[in-house]
Amino acid sequence: MNTVQSIMGLWKMLGRTASGRWIFSQILGRAAPYTGSIHARVEVLEKGRCKVRMADRRAVRNHFRSIHALALMNLGEMATGLAMYSIMPPQYRGIPVHLEIDFFKKARGWITADAQVSAEAWIPDQTRILEAELKNGEGEVVAKVRAHWKIGAMQIEKKS
């Protein structure tokens, strides 16, 4: 079983309840330790869309008493990656090759990243740019992340 099938199969099994979504997020964080460092929770994962939330806590704060830029970038990368994996054919994989972020205001409180990608626009063996909009609890956009994902077919390694 590959990454795409594993992620989506696990979500299908766990994503229906709050406790299942928490377990899914914990498993994802262990599989990708740096992503797991922000303790984000996957709220929605459906074909072409992902919504993740991150709590404002000391471990992700900067000296300005707001959420650190790289924690926000990590949240945006997570949302775009999961949205992309939700439409990706099983024989492909993606890797971020460039990340960009625009900041609009200090990020405080719960931050939600929402990313969408069109399944109809799927083109393999290209770099796709996906955007995640990050909002605070009042619905104000605090940042936008653009992740450039290089998509390619997985190479099957032959055992000798």
N, C-alpha and C positions, 0 to 999 in steps of 0.2 A: 504494500500500500504506500502511496506517495504522500507528500505534504498536503496537497490540495484535498485529496480524499480524506486524509486524517483530520484536517481542520474542520472541514464541512461535515463529516460524519460525526465527529465529537460534538459539534455545535447542534446538529440535528437531535442528538441524544440528550444534551444537557441544557440547551438554550431556552427551553419552555418555562422554566421556573427561576426565581431570583437566586435560590441556592445553587441551581445547576449552572447559571451564568457565572456565579462566583467561582465555582469549581473549575469551569472552563477557563476563566481568566487566570486562575492559579496555575493550571496546567500549562497554559500558553506562556506565562511568566517564567516557569521553570525550563521550558523548552528554549526560550530566548531570554537568557538572564538579564541582559541590559534592558530590554523592553520591560521585563518584569520588575526592574528596579523602581519604576514609577507607580507600581501597584494599580494600574488602570483596570477598569471593569468593562468588559464587552457587554453592551446593552442590546444592540441590534446587529445581527449578521444575516443578511439575506442577499439574494442574487443582485450584485452590483451596488450594495450599500453596507456600510459599517458605521456604527456609532459607539464610541467608547468614552468613558468618564474617568476623570482623575480627581482625587481629593486634594485639597490644599493642605499640606502637612509639612512639618519642619524639614523633612528629608528632601523635599523638592523645591524649597524656598531659596531665594538669594538674599543678599544683604539689603535689598530695598523692601523687604517684607512682602514680596510677591513671588509667584511661581517662576522658577528659573527658565531662561530661554531654551536651554537644551532639554528640559523636561517637557516643555511645550512641543518642541520639535519631535521628540520621541513619541509623544501622544499622536501627533499628526502623521508620522511615519507609520505607526501601528494601524491607525484608521485606514490610511490609503492602501497599505499592504493587505489587510484583511479584505477590504472591498475588492481589490484586484484578484486575490486568491479565490473569492467567491464566484468569479466568472471564468477563471482560467481553466483551460482543458487540463486533465490530469497529467499529461505527458510534458507539461511546461513548468517552468519555475521563474521566479523573478528576484531581482536583487536591486536595491536602490543604488544608483550611481551618482545622484546629485540631489541635494536637498536645499530648499529655499524657504525662508519664513519672513513674513511681514508682520510687524507688531503695531497694534492700534491703541491699546491701553494696557495698564498693569493687570495681570491675571491673578485674581484672588477668588477664593471659594472653589466650589466644584467647577471644573472645566470639562466641557463636552466637545469632542471632535467628531464631526460628521463628514464622511467621504462617500462619494457616489461615482460610479463608472458605468458607462453604457456597455452592455453585453453585445449589442449589435455592432459596436465599433471594434470588436476584438480583431487585432492583427498580430499574429505571432512574429517573433524574431525582430522586434522593434523596441524602441524606448518609448514608454508611455508616460505622460505627465498627468498625475492625479493630484487633486487639490482637496484639502480638508479644511473646513472652517471650524475654528475653535471659539466657543462661546462660554461666557460665565453664566451663573445662575439666573441673572436677570435677562438673559438672551442677547446680551451685547457681544459683538464680535471682538475678541481680544487679539486674535492672530489668524493668519492664513498660512498654511503649509502647502508647498508644492513639492511633491516627491517624483523624481524621474526614475522610473522602474525599467530596467532592461529585462526584457522577456525573451526566453529562449527555451528550446527543447532540452530536456534532461539527457545527459549522456549516461548511458547504461555502462557501468564498469563491468568488464568481463573478469571473472576469477580464473586464475591460471592454475 
